[in-house]
Every structure is written in structure tokens, then in C-alpha cells.
Amino acid sequence: MALRYIGIDPNTGDGNCPAVWVDELNNDLVLQGWRADDATRAECLTIGAIPDTEDVIRIPARMVPLIREACDRAERA
């Protein structure tokens, strides 16, 4: 795996999360975010199950420019 770091939440207090990367081998986006609260998870579950290998995460709207940059980089590859 070769992850290209795109950026981190500009308002992060401890410098750890949320963050965005692009996997340069397959152009997947890799997102680190806050685990969603129970109410958010419950609403997501109305659409279908969340497998044990997956989770619902929350990324703040202020990170949209970083996610756009990651999407653009993945599409150009």
C-alpha cells in the first residue's frame, strides 16, 4: 500500500483526526473520522445492515475541499 496523505481537519485540536489519504495503488480513498453516534448509526441501518468489517464515520463539512482534492487525485491517476 502506498498512501498519499491529502490532509487533516484544519480545526483538529490534537492533530490526529479526521484525515484523508489516497491509496496510490488502486486510487481508493482512505478516510479517518469520528465514529458516528448511535442516532446516526440507527438512521443508516434503516437502509441496510452495517457489516462487522465496516462502520459509519462522520467527516466534518469543513473537510469537503480535502475530500475533493483526494477525489481529483484519484480520478487523474
N, C-alpha and C positions, 0 to 999 in steps of 0.2 A: 504494500500500500504506500502511496506517495501523496500525502495530504498537503494541499496548498492552503495555508491559512489566509482567510479573507479578512476577518475582523471580529471584534468583540463588541458587545453592547457598550456604546460610548458612556453610558451612565453607570456602568458596573462599579461597585464600591470596592470589591476585593480582587478584581482583575481575573476572575475565573469564568464567569458565565453571564449570559448566553454567548455563544460563539458560532461562527460559520467557517467551514472548510469546503474545498472541492477535492475529491479523490481524482488525481490526475491519471489514474489507470483506466477508470471507467466513467469518469465525469459525474459520479453520484455527488449529491450534496450531503454533507455531514453536519448535523445541527446539534448543538448542545443547548438545552434550555431548561426552564424550570418545570418540574413535574406538575402536571395540571392538577387543580384541586378536584375534590370529589364531585362537585356540581358539574364541572366541565366534563369530567370523565363520564358521568351519568348521561349527559346530553349526547356525547359522542357514541355511547353504547346504544342509543336509540336507532342508530344506522346499522350497527353490527357489532360483533364481538371484537375485543382487543386481544390478540393472541399473547401468550406469555412472553414471546420474543419481541413484543412491541410495547410502546407506551405512548401516551398523549403528552406532548410537551407544549409549553407556551413560550412564544418568542415575542418580545415587545414590538409594537408598530414602529418605534424609532429605529429598528434594525432593518426595515424594508430596503433602504439603499444598499446595505451589505448583502442582503439576500439577492437583490437584483444583480449586483456585481458578480456574485457567485454563479447565478444562472447564466449571465452573459459569458462568463469564462467557460462554463461547461458547454454552452452551445457553440462557441468558437472552436473548441477542441476537435 
